[in-house]
Amino acid sequence: MRYLLAASLILSSALFPAVASATTPASDAAVATPTAVSTGVTAPQLAAAINIDVPHEVAWETLPTDATVGLKLTVDENGKAHNVQVTKPLNSFWDARVVEAVEKAHYRPAMMNRKNIAMDVNLTVSVTR
């Protein structure tokens, strides 16, 4: 996206002198209103820390010290996680707990032009004792 925008800006500035010389004087030309390109895009953000519920019979000592789970998900316009997929698994028990916690969490949605939008996100969750 950035490459396309940069290329179009470079091309438009390169062509502008030729176009400017071929146009009619400003008094005869219709005045066009400027079009906003974008006010920017902000990524979704986690609204609060995620807590993972672990049954009492599971020993936390079984959790490796560098426990991380990689996820791919979509945060919708309302700040809800959808289509959560594990991309870097830890083990099936912890993966299921992390996915469950991420699905329950609330996010500030991504924004573009001051409007909430859905956005795909890659997320790494560190599980600590």
N, CA and C of each residue as an Amber inpcrd file, in Angstrom:
protein
   387
   0.8290000  -1.1910000   0.0000000   0.0000000   0.0000000   0.0000000
   0.8630000   1.2400000   0.0000000   1.8810000   1.2620000   0.8650000
   2.7530000   2.4250000   0.9230000   3.5330000   2.5850000  -0.3610000
   3.9580000   1.4480000  -0.9560000   4.7110000   1.5290000  -2.1890000
   3.8430000   2.1000000  -3.2980000   2.5890000   1.6890000  -3.3420000
   1.6670000   2.1720000  -4.3480000   1.4220000   3.6680000  -4.1760000
   1.2250000   4.1060000  -2.9400000   1.0000000   5.5120000  -2.6720000
   2.2340000   6.3320000  -3.0300000   3.4100000   5.8450000  -2.6360000
   4.6470000   6.5660000  -2.9380000   4.8690000   6.6390000  -4.4460000
   4.6020000   5.5400000  -5.1420000   4.7770000   5.5290000  -6.5900000
   3.8050000   6.4820000  -7.2580000   2.5650000   6.5250000  -6.8020000
   1.5960000   7.4270000  -7.4190000   1.9470000   8.8820000  -7.1420000
   2.4800000   9.1620000  -5.9330000   2.8970000  10.5280000  -5.6410000
   4.0820000  10.9380000  -6.4960000   5.0350000  10.0370000  -6.6780000
   6.1940000  10.3420000  -7.5180000   5.7580000  10.5470000  -8.9550000
   4.9010000   9.6650000  -9.4540000   4.4320000   9.7930000 -10.8340000
   3.6150000  11.0630000 -11.0400000   2.7610000  11.4060000 -10.0840000
   1.9400000  12.6010000 -10.2530000   2.8020000  13.8510000 -10.2530000
   3.8750000  13.8890000  -9.4480000   4.7370000  15.0690000  -9.4510000
   5.5680000  15.1260000 -10.7170000   5.8850000  13.9740000 -11.2910000
   6.6490000  13.9670000 -12.5340000   5.7910000  14.4340000 -13.6990000
   4.5130000  14.1170000 -13.6870000   3.6250000  14.4910000 -14.7770000
   3.0080000  15.8680000 -14.5930000   3.0560000  16.4070000 -13.4210000
   2.3900000  17.6670000 -13.1250000   2.8400000  18.8210000 -14.0120000
   4.1540000  19.0380000 -14.2690000   4.5450000  20.1740000 -15.1160000
   3.9380000  20.0940000 -16.5120000   3.8600000  18.9090000 -17.1000000
   3.2930000  18.7700000 -18.4310000   1.7950000  19.0530000 -18.4070000
   1.1220000  18.6100000 -17.3890000  -0.3160000  18.8310000 -17.2750000
  -0.5970000  20.3050000 -17.0090000   0.2180000  20.9220000 -16.1730000
   0.0040000  22.3120000 -15.8200000   0.1470000  23.2280000 -17.0280000
   1.0600000  22.9300000 -17.9220000   1.2490000  23.7920000 -19.0810000
   0.1330000  23.6200000 -20.0990000  -0.5660000  22.4850000 -20.0780000
  -1.6250000  22.2330000 -21.0420000  -2.9860000  22.6940000 -20.5500000
  -3.1130000  23.1260000 -19.3150000  -4.4180000  23.5170000 -18.8000000
  -4.7310000  24.9670000 -19.1400000  -5.9900000  25.3080000 -18.9670000
  -6.4240000  26.6770000 -19.2310000  -6.0870000  27.5630000 -18.0440000
  -6.0880000  28.8490000 -18.1770000  -5.8020000  29.7410000 -17.0530000
  -6.7910000  29.5070000 -15.9100000  -6.3580000  29.8660000 -14.7020000
  -7.1540000  29.6080000 -13.5020000  -8.5050000  30.3010000 -13.5440000
  -8.6040000  31.4350000 -14.1990000  -9.8770000  32.1490000 -14.2470000
 -10.9100000  31.4070000 -15.0790000 -10.4810000  30.6420000 -16.0570000
 -11.4000000  29.8960000 -16.9110000 -11.6730000  28.4800000 -16.4010000
 -10.7860000  27.9620000 -15.5700000 -10.9110000  26.5730000 -15.1090000
 -11.8960000  26.4790000 -13.9510000 -12.6110000  25.3670000 -13.8780000
 -13.5080000  25.1150000 -12.7510000 -12.6630000  24.7400000 -11.5420000
 -13.0220000  25.2590000 -10.3760000 -12.2710000  24.9750000  -9.1640000
 -12.7640000  23.6530000  -8.5930000 -11.8350000  22.7090000  -8.4320000
 -12.1800000  21.3940000  -7.8900000 -11.9090000  21.3880000  -6.3960000
 -12.7690000  20.7080000  -5.6520000 -12.5360000  20.6010000  -4.2150000
 -11.4930000  19.5130000  -3.9840000 -10.5770000  19.7260000  -3.0430000
  -9.5460000  18.7180000  -2.7900000 -10.1510000  17.4610000  -2.1770000
  -9.5760000  16.3280000  -2.5110000 -10.0210000  15.0440000  -1.9950000
  -9.0370000  14.5750000  -0.9330000  -9.5460000  14.2010000   0.2380000
  -8.6880000  13.7110000   1.3060000  -8.1830000  12.3260000   0.9520000
  -6.8870000  12.1200000   1.0760000  -6.3170000  10.8120000   0.7920000
  -6.5680000   9.8810000   1.9680000  -6.1560000  10.2870000   3.1690000
  -6.3870000   9.4970000   4.3660000  -5.9360000  10.2910000   5.5770000
  -6.5860000  10.0470000   6.7080000  -6.1190000  10.6520000   7.9510000
  -5.2840000   9.6590000   8.7290000  -4.9920000   8.5290000   8.1250000
  -4.1320000   7.5480000   8.7620000  -4.8730000   6.3200000   9.2150000
  -4.0980000   5.2960000   9.4900000  -4.6280000   4.0310000   9.9610000
  -3.9840000   3.7260000  11.3000000  -4.7880000   3.3580000  12.2820000
  -4.2580000   2.9240000  13.5710000  -4.6420000   1.4670000  13.7760000
  -3.7270000   0.7070000  14.3180000  -3.9420000  -0.7170000  14.5530000
  -4.8120000  -0.9330000  15.7860000  -5.4830000  -2.0830000  15.8670000
  -6.2510000  -2.3890000  17.0710000  -5.3210000  -2.5430000  18.2670000
  -5.8510000  -2.2650000  19.4550000  -5.0670000  -2.3790000  20.6840000
  -5.8700000  -3.1520000  21.7190000  -5.1630000  -3.9360000  22.5000000
  -5.7850000  -4.6740000  23.5880000  -6.2210000  -3.6910000  24.6600000
  -7.4740000  -3.7440000  25.0800000  -8.0080000  -2.7910000  26.0570000
  -7.5600000  -3.1060000  27.4760000  -7.3690000  -4.3670000  27.8210000
  -6.9540000  -4.7640000  29.1730000  -6.1410000  -6.0590000  29.0780000
  -5.3750000  -6.3320000  30.1120000  -4.5600000  -7.5500000  30.1420000
  -5.4440000  -8.7910000  30.0630000  -4.9110000  -9.8340000  29.4760000
  -5.6460000 -11.0870000  29.3240000  -5.2580000 -12.0320000  30.4590000
  -6.2440000 -12.6060000  31.0920000  -5.9980000 -13.6180000  32.1180000
  -6.4480000 -14.9660000  31.5990000  -5.6400000 -15.9780000  31.8510000
  -5.9530000 -17.3290000  31.3940000  -6.4120000 -18.1490000  32.5910000
  -7.5770000 -18.7550000  32.4570000  -8.1020000 -19.6170000  33.5090000
  -7.4760000 -21.0020000  33.3840000  -6.8770000 -21.4550000  34.4590000
  -6.2160000 -22.7570000  34.4700000  -6.8410000 -23.6000000  35.5690000
  -7.2530000 -24.8300000  35.2650000  -7.8130000 -25.7080000  36.2910000
  -6.8050000 -25.9650000  37.4140000  -7.3010000 -26.1980000  38.6190000
  -6.4460000 -26.4070000  39.7930000  -5.5380000 -27.6270000  39.6600000
  -6.0000000 -28.6440000  38.9670000  -5.2020000 -29.8650000  38.8680000
  -3.9920000 -29.7300000  37.9350000  -3.9050000 -28.6350000  37.1930000
  -2.7720000 -28.4260000  36.2870000  -1.6710000 -27.6860000  37.0340000
  -0.4760000 -28.2190000  36.9780000   0.6590000 -27.5980000  37.6590000
   1.2870000 -26.5510000  36.7390000   1.4520000 -25.3390000  37.2670000
   2.0780000 -24.2590000  36.4880000   3.5300000 -24.5970000  36.1480000
   4.1170000 -25.5070000  36.8990000   5.5040000 -25.8790000  36.6440000
   5.6690000 -26.5490000  35.2820000   4.5770000 -27.0380000  34.7220000
   4.6520000 -27.6630000  33.4020000   4.7980000 -26.6230000  32.2930000
   4.6190000 -25.3570000  32.6240000   4.7190000 -24.2850000  31.6460000
   6.1880000 -23.9280000  31.4310000   6.6860000 -23.9860000  30.1950000
   8.0820000 -23.5920000  29.9460000   8.3090000 -22.1270000  30.3070000
   9.5590000 -21.7820000  30.5960000   9.8610000 -20.3970000  30.9910000
   9.6990000 -19.4140000  29.8460000   9.9020000 -19.8470000  28.6220000
   9.7590000 -18.9600000  27.4610000   8.5000000 -19.3070000  26.6660000
   7.3940000 -19.4100000  27.3470000   6.1440000 -19.8620000  26.7360000
   5.4940000 -18.7450000  25.9260000   5.4460000 -18.9150000  24.6150000
   4.7490000 -17.9730000  23.7430000   3.8840000 -18.7490000  22.7600000
   2.7760000 -18.1360000  22.4000000   1.8630000 -18.7110000  21.4110000
   1.6410000 -17.6520000  20.3450000   1.8730000 -18.0070000  19.0870000
   1.6360000 -17.0940000  17.9660000   0.2290000 -17.2850000  17.4350000
  -0.4520000 -16.1690000  17.1860000  -1.8380000 -16.2220000  16.7090000
  -2.0300000 -15.3170000  15.5030000  -3.0290000 -15.6670000  14.7130000
  -3.5100000 -14.8130000  13.6240000  -5.0000000 -14.6520000  13.8800000
  -5.4950000 -13.4100000  13.8540000  -6.9110000 -13.1710000  14.1400000
  -7.3870000 -11.9180000  13.4280000  -8.6810000 -11.7190000  13.4580000
  -9.2960000 -10.5090000  12.9300000 -10.0000000  -9.7970000  14.0690000
  -9.6930000  -8.4990000  14.2350000 -10.4110000  -7.6790000  15.2090000
 -11.4380000  -6.8810000  14.4120000 -12.7220000  -7.0630000  14.7260000
 -13.7800000  -6.4030000  13.9550000 -13.9830000  -4.9490000  14.3920000
 -14.9610000  -4.2940000  13.7820000 -15.2440000  -2.8780000  14.0270000
 -15.6890000  -2.6060000  15.4660000 -16.1600000  -3.6410000  16.1620000
 -16.6370000  -3.4930000  17.5370000 -15.5940000  -3.8950000  18.5760000
 -14.4000000  -4.2890000  18.1400000 -13.3480000  -4.6590000  19.0710000
 -13.4000000  -6.1070000  19.5310000 -14.0530000  -6.9680000  18.7800000
 -14.1340000  -8.3910000  19.1070000 -13.1880000  -9.1830000  18.2040000
 -12.5510000 -10.2190000  18.7700000 -11.6500000 -11.0830000  18.0070000
 -12.4500000 -12.1930000  17.3240000 -12.1150000 -12.4400000  16.0640000
 -12.7590000 -13.4980000  15.2780000 -11.6920000 -14.2780000  14.5270000
 -12.0360000 -15.4880000  14.1120000 -11.1640000 -16.3190000  13.2810000
  -9.7700000 -16.4770000  13.8960000  -9.7060000 -16.7680000  15.1720000
  -8.4170000 -16.9150000  15.8600000  -7.7980000 -18.2540000  15.4560000
  -6.5730000 -18.1890000  14.9190000  -5.8510000 -19.3780000  14.4850000
  -4.4650000 -19.3760000  15.1210000  -4.0180000 -20.5240000  15.5790000
  -2.6890000 -20.6540000  16.1670000  -1.6770000 -20.8210000  15.0320000
  -0.6780000 -19.9330000  15.0010000   0.3750000 -20.0120000  13.9840000
   1.6810000 -20.5390000  14.5610000   1.8940000 -20.3640000  15.8610000
   3.0880000 -20.8860000  16.5500000   2.6070000 -21.5550000  17.8350000
   2.3800000 -22.8650000  17.7910000   1.8090000 -23.5510000  18.9590000
   2.8310000 -23.7760000  20.0710000   2.3130000 -23.8840000  21.2780000
   3.1060000 -24.2650000  22.4510000   2.8240000 -25.7420000  22.7410000
   1.5960000 -26.0270000  23.1020000   1.0580000 -27.3970000  23.1680000
  -0.4590000 -27.2550000  23.1630000  -1.1550000 -28.3340000  22.9220000
  -2.6070000 -28.2330000  22.7270000  -3.3260000 -27.6690000  23.9450000
  -2.8830000 -28.0080000  25.1640000  -3.5470000 -27.4940000  26.3590000
  -3.4230000 -25.9780000  26.4430000  -2.1950000 -25.4610000  26.3640000
  -1.9830000 -24.0110000  26.5040000  -2.5130000 -23.2480000  25.2940000
  -2.4160000 -23.8260000  24.0980000  -2.9610000 -23.1670000  22.9050000
  -4.4560000 -22.9180000  23.0540000  -5.1840000 -23.9260000  23.5440000
  -6.6320000 -23.7920000  23.7250000  -6.9570000 -22.7110000  24.7500000
  -6.1900000 -22.6460000  25.8430000  -6.4380000 -21.6280000  26.8740000
  -6.1500000 -20.2180000  26.3450000  -5.0870000 -20.0720000  25.5730000
  -4.7420000 -18.7590000  25.0150000  -5.8000000 -18.3130000  24.0010000
  -6.2130000 -19.1980000  23.1250000  -7.2510000 -18.8620000  22.1300000
  -8.5350000 -18.4460000  22.8330000  -8.9320000 -19.1830000  23.8540000
 -10.1430000 -18.8580000  24.6110000 -10.0360000 -17.4670000  25.2430000
  -8.8960000 -17.1560000  25.8380000  -8.7050000 -15.8550000  26.4860000
  -8.6950000 -14.7190000  25.4630000  -8.0610000 -14.9300000  24.3180000
  -8.0030000 -13.8960000  23.2760000  -9.3940000 -13.6450000  22.7000000
 -10.1910000 -14.6890000  22.5370000 -11.5530000 -14.5220000  22.0280000
 -12.4390000 -13.7580000  23.0090000 -12.1940000 -13.8860000  24.3080000
 -12.9880000 -13.1930000  25.3240000 -12.5430000 -11.7380000  25.5210000
 -11.3170000 -11.4360000  25.1430000 -10.7530000 -10.1020000  25.3830000
 -11.4480000  -9.0470000  24.5220000 -11.3540000  -7.7960000  24.9830000
 -11.9090000  -6.6770000  24.2170000 -10.7630000  -5.8050000  23.7190000
 -10.8970000  -5.3300000  22.4960000  -9.8690000  -4.5280000  21.8490000
 -10.4360000  -3.1770000  21.4280000  -9.5740000  -2.1840000  21.3400000
  -9.9540000  -0.9440000  20.6650000  -9.7770000  -1.2290000  19.1880000
 -10.8220000  -1.0510000  18.3870000 -10.7290000  -1.4390000  16.9790000
  -9.7490000  -0.5690000  16.2030000  -9.3160000  -1.1000000  15.0780000
  -8.4790000  -0.3340000  14.1630000  -9.3110000   0.8040000  13.5900000
  -8.6460000   1.8790000  13.2010000  -9.3590000   3.0200000  12.6370000
  -8.6800000   3.4770000  11.3510000  -9.5050000   3.9080000  10.4090000
  -9.0210000   4.5360000   9.1880000  -9.9770000   5.6800000   8.8710000
  -9.4170000   6.8480000   8.6570000 -10.2210000   8.0410000   8.4000000
 -11.2520000   8.2630000   9.5040000 -10.8080000   8.0270000  10.7400000
 -11.6240000   8.2310000  11.9470000 -12.8520000   7.3160000  12.0190000
 -12.8140000   6.1980000  11.3100000 -13.9080000   5.2190000  11.3530000
 -13.3380000   3.8720000  11.7660000 -14.0820000   3.1470000  12.5900000
 -13.6690000   1.8030000  12.9980000 -13.6990000   0.8680000  11.8060000
 -12.6470000   0.0510000  11.6870000 -12.5770000  -0.9370000  10.6090000
 -12.1190000  -2.2650000  11.1750000 -12.4110000  -3.3470000  10.4620000
 -11.8960000  -4.6690000  10.8200000 -10.4730000  -4.7700000  10.2870000
  -9.6110000  -5.4740000  11.0430000  -8.2220000  -5.6170000  10.6080000
  -7.6760000  -6.9640000  11.0460000  -6.9150000  -7.6130000  10.1450000
  -6.2230000  -8.8480000  10.4790000  -4.9820000  -8.5020000  11.2910000
  -4.7040000  -9.3170000  12.3070000  -3.6130000  -9.0410000  13.2410000
  -2.8210000 -10.3200000  13.4780000  -1.4990000 -10.1920000  13.5340000
  -0.6320000 -11.2580000  14.0170000  -0.2710000 -10.9040000  15.4530000
  -0.4710000 -11.8400000  16.3600000  -0.2980000 -11.5560000  17.7800000
   0.5590000 -12.6490000  18.4080000   1.5290000 -12.2400000  19.2280000
   2.3250000 -13.1880000  20.0070000   1.9450000 -13.0100000  21.4700000
   1.4790000 -14.0770000  22.0960000   1.0560000 -14.0230000  23.4970000
   2.1190000 -14.7120000  24.3390000   2.6560000 -13.9930000  25.3140000
   3.6030000 -14.5580000  26.2660000   2.8260000 -15.0290000  27.4880000
   2.9630000 -16.2880000  27.8090000   2.2680000 -16.8460000  28.9660000
   3.2710000 -16.9150000  30.1080000   2.9860000 -16.2150000  31.1900000
   3.8810000 -16.2100000  32.3460000   3.1500000 -16.7410000  33.5610000
   3.9100000 -17.2860000  34.4930000   3.3270000 -17.8460000  35.7160000
   2.9040000 -16.7680000  36.6670000
